[in-house]
Amino acid sequence: MPDVGPTAVLPRRPLTVGELLDSAVLLLRAQGRVLIPLGVLLAAGEQLLLYPLRRLAEAVPPVWWSESGSFPLWWQLLAVGAAGEAVSVLLLGNPAARAAGAALLGRRAGVGELLRPAGARWGVTLLLAPAVGLLMLVTALLGPAWLVGWGLLGSVAAAVALDRVPGLSAVPRAVRLAVRGRAAAVRLLGYLGWWVLRVGLALGLFFGVESLHLVDLTDPAVRTTAAMIAWGAVNSVAYPALACLDAVNHLDTRMRTEGLDIQLARTPAGLVAAGLPAVDR
């Protein structure tokens, strides 16, 4: 039985932090034709959702800093944005988790398999999305509490799609996994890394277009649209990447704390091909 899948995404052993980050990138590369188009849809929806709030807060593109100095409105804008990205990563986490599970079992999930609704538990995932969004909205409004919320909720999608836990049990399941080891810290590290990349790429893209005079950005409406496109384009890749990190982080945590790798090694090949071992509920 091979130790890795065909795309060498996830070895059947606990990984270092660097290996986890590499595995997330490999998973995104292997499943980008599914995850990135979904990321485009979610990132575009997020930009449209934030548009009226940015106008209300008088946030100026491309940094979206409030020109009016109305800190409460700007803070609410940030909180809604934090909730939106959490929901986006959660929804992308469903196919990302199933792709990671397949890679761990030694095969590459096809496009049809990841898009097929049968067995994907999309209904449960969609029902949990508002709950996760609300939790992240509240924690973001509280400031530093956002760090706790983001760190603890990384395994919600994988708990639904891979562990098959019922409904709302996915949230406490995710919290338990996060506090057992380093999972929360890895998720925060991944977010920080991608936040730096997102800011650099989005602003670089925007100001690059402006400096080359490819588009007349003196018009406020055009400037706003260009900034939304720049941020949406960057988030279209960043959100799938974060979802992939959540997926491999979840499986690594199960190997470290539940002996998933040992269970797979002791399971007959025919049963391994059928799916991951069940978890205690």
C-alpha positions in Angstrom: 0.0 0.0 0.0 1.6 3.3 -1.0 2.4 5.9 1.7 1.2 8.7 -0.5 -1.4 9.3 -3.1 -0.7 9.8 -6.7 -0.2 13.5 -6.3 2.0 13.1 -3.2 -0.3 15.4 -1.3 -0.5 13.8 2.1 1.8 11.1 3.5 0.4 8.7 6.1 2.4 10.1 8.9 2.3 13.3 11.1 3.8 16.2 9.2 6.0 19.2 10.2 4.5 22.6 9.8 6.5 23.2 6.7 5.3 19.9 5.2 1.7 20.8 6.1 1.9 24.1 4.2 3.5 22.3 1.2 0.7 19.6 1.3 -1.9 22.4 1.2 -0.3 23.9 -1.9 0.0 20.5 -3.5 -3.7 19.8 -2.8 -4.7 23.1 -4.3 -2.6 22.4 -7.4 -4.2 19.0 -7.8 -7.8 20.3 -7.3 -7.5 23.8 -8.5 -9.8 23.3 -11.5 -12.6 22.6 -9.0 -11.7 24.8 -6.0 -10.6 28.0 -7.8 -13.8 28.4 -9.9 -15.8 27.9 -6.7 -13.4 30.4 -5.0 -14.1 32.9 -7.8 -17.9 32.7 -7.1 -17.5 33.1 -3.4 -15.0 35.9 -3.6 -17.2 37.8 -6.1 -20.2 37.3 -3.8 -18.2 38.6 -0.8 -17.2 41.8 -2.7 -20.8 42.4 -3.7 -21.9 41.9 -0.1 -19.3 44.4 1.2 -20.0 47.0 -1.4 -22.9 48.8 0.3 -21.1 48.5 3.7 -18.0 50.2 2.3 -20.1 53.0 0.9 -21.8 53.4 4.2 -18.5 53.5 6.0 -17.0 55.8 3.3 -14.2 53.3 2.9 -11.7 54.4 0.2 -10.3 51.9 -2.3 -8.0 50.1 -2.6 -7.1 49.9 1.1 -10.7 50.5 2.2 -9.8 52.8 5.0 -12.6 55.0 6.3 -12.2 58.5 5.0 -15.0 59.9 7.3 -13.2 58.7 10.4 -16.3 56.8 11.5 -14.5 54.0 13.4 -17.6 52.1 14.5 -18.9 51.7 10.9 -15.5 50.7 9.7 -15.1 48.2 12.5 -18.4 46.7 11.6 -17.2 46.5 8.0 -14.1 44.6 9.1 -16.3 42.2 11.2 -18.6 41.4 8.3 -15.6 40.8 6.0 -14.1 38.4 8.6 -17.4 36.5 8.7 -17.6 36.4 4.9 -14.2 35.0 4.5 -14.8 32.4 7.2 -18.0 31.2 5.5 -16.2 31.1 2.1 -13.4 29.0 3.5 -15.9 26.7 5.2 -17.8 26.1 2.0 -14.7 25.4 0.1 -13.5 23.2 2.9 -16.1 20.6 1.9 -14.6 19.6 -1.4 -11.1 20.3 -0.2 -11.6 17.9 2.7 -13.0 15.2 0.5 -10.1 15.6 -1.9 -7.6 15.4 0.9 -9.3 12.3 2.3 -9.0 10.6 -1.2 -5.3 11.6 -1.4 -4.6 10.1 2.0 -6.2 6.8 0.8 -3.9 6.7 -2.2 -6.0 8.1 -5.0 -6.9 11.4 -6.7 -10.5 12.6 -6.5 -11.9 13.5 -9.9 -13.9 16.6 -10.7 -17.2 14.7 -10.9 -16.6 13.1 -7.5 -16.0 16.5 -5.9 -19.0 18.2 -7.6 -21.4 15.3 -7.1 -23.8 16.2 -4.3 -24.4 12.5 -3.3 -22.6 11.8 -0.1 -21.0 15.2 0.1 -23.2 16.4 2.9 -23.6 19.8 1.3 -26.9 20.3 3.2 -25.2 20.1 6.6 -22.3 22.3 5.4 -24.8 24.9 4.2 -26.7 24.8 7.4 -23.5 25.3 9.4 -22.3 28.2 7.3 -24.5 30.9 8.9 -23.6 29.6 12.4 -19.9 29.8 11.7 -20.4 33.2 10.0 -22.3 34.5 13.1 -19.6 33.2 15.5 -16.9 34.9 13.5 -18.9 38.1 13.2 -19.3 38.3 17.0 -15.6 37.4 17.7 -14.4 39.9 15.1 -16.5 42.7 16.7 -14.7 41.8 20.0 -11.3 42.4 18.5 -8.7 39.9 19.6 -11.3 37.2 20.2 -11.3 36.8 16.4 -7.9 35.0 16.8 -9.6 32.4 19.0 -12.6 32.0 16.7 -10.5 31.5 13.6 -8.1 29.1 15.3 -10.8 26.9 16.7 -13.2 26.5 13.8 -10.8 25.1 11.1 -12.0 21.5 11.1 -15.8 22.2 10.8 -16.0 21.3 7.1 -13.8 18.3 7.4 -15.7 17.1 10.5 -18.8 17.1 8.3 -17.4 15.8 5.0 -14.9 13.3 6.3 -15.7 12.4 9.9 -19.4 12.3 9.1 -20.4 13.8 12.5 -24.1 14.8 12.8 -25.1 18.5 12.3 -24.0 20.9 14.9 -21.7 18.3 16.5 -19.1 19.4 13.9 -18.5 22.6 15.8 -17.5 21.1 19.1 -15.6 18.4 17.2 -13.6 21.1 15.5 -12.9 22.8 18.8 -11.7 19.6 20.4 -9.3 18.9 17.6 -8.0 22.4 17.6 -7.2 22.4 21.4 -5.5 19.0 21.4 -2.4 20.2 19.7 -1.0 22.7 17.3 -4.0 22.8 14.8 -5.2 26.2 15.9 -1.7 27.7 15.7 -1.1 26.2 12.2 -4.4 27.7 11.0 -3.5 31.1 12.3 0.0 30.9 10.8 -1.5 30.0 7.5 -4.0 32.9 7.6 -1.2 35.3 8.5 0.9 34.2 5.6 -1.9 34.4 3.1 -3.0 37.8 4.6 0.4 39.2 3.8 0.2 37.7 0.3 -3.3 39.0 -0.3 -2.5 42.5 0.7 0.7 42.6 -1.3 -0.8 41.1 -4.4 -4.1 43.0 -4.4 -2.4 46.4 -3.8 0.4 45.5 -6.3 -2.2 44.6 -8.9 -4.2 47.8 -8.3 -1.3 50.2 -8.2 0.4 48.4 -11.1 -2.6 49.0 -13.3 -2.8 52.6 -12.1 0.9 53.3 -12.7 0.8 51.8 -16.2 -2.3 53.9 -17.1 -4.0 50.7 -18.4 -7.3 52.0 -16.9 -8.4 55.5 -16.0 -8.7 55.2 -12.2 -9.5 58.8 -11.5 -13.2 58.2 -11.7 -14.3 57.0 -8.2 -16.7 54.4 -9.6 -14.0 52.9 -11.8 -11.5 53.0 -9.0 -13.9 51.2 -6.7 -14.7 48.5 -9.3 -11.0 48.0 -10.0 -10.2 47.6 -6.3 -13.1 45.1 -5.9 -11.8 43.1 -8.9 -8.2 43.1 -7.5 -9.3 41.9 -4.1 -11.7 39.4 -5.5 -9.1 37.9 -7.9 -6.6 37.4 -5.0 -9.2 36.0 -2.7 -10.3 33.6 -5.4 -7.0 31.8 -4.8 -6.4 32.6 -1.2 -9.7 31.1 0.1 -9.2 27.7 -1.7 -5.6 27.6 -0.4 -6.9 28.2 3.2 -9.5 25.5 2.7 -6.8 23.1 1.6 -4.7 24.0 4.6 -7.7 23.3 6.9 -8.2 19.9 5.2 -4.6 18.6 5.6 -4.4 20.2 9.0 -7.5 18.2 10.1 -6.1 14.9 8.9 -2.7 15.6 10.4 -4.3 16.4 13.7 -6.3 13.1 13.5 -3.0 11.2 12.9 -1.3 13.0 15.8 -4.1 12.7 18.4 -6.3 9.8 17.2 -3.8 7.5 15.5 -5.4 7.7 12.1 -2.3 6.7 10.3 -2.1 3.6 12.6 -5.7 2.7 11.9 -5.1 3.0 8.2 -2.0 0.8 8.4 -4.0 -1.9 10.3 -7.1 -1.8 8.0 -7.3 -4.2 5.1 -6.8 -2.7 1.7 -10.4 -3.2 0.6 -11.8 -1.4 3.7 -9.3 1.4 3.3 -10.4 2.1 -0.2 -14.0 2.4 1.1 -13.2 5.5 3.2 -11.6 6.8 6.4 -12.2 5.0 9.7 -15.1 6.3 11.7 -14.6 8.6 14.7 -16.1 8.4 18.1 -19.2 10.6 18.3 
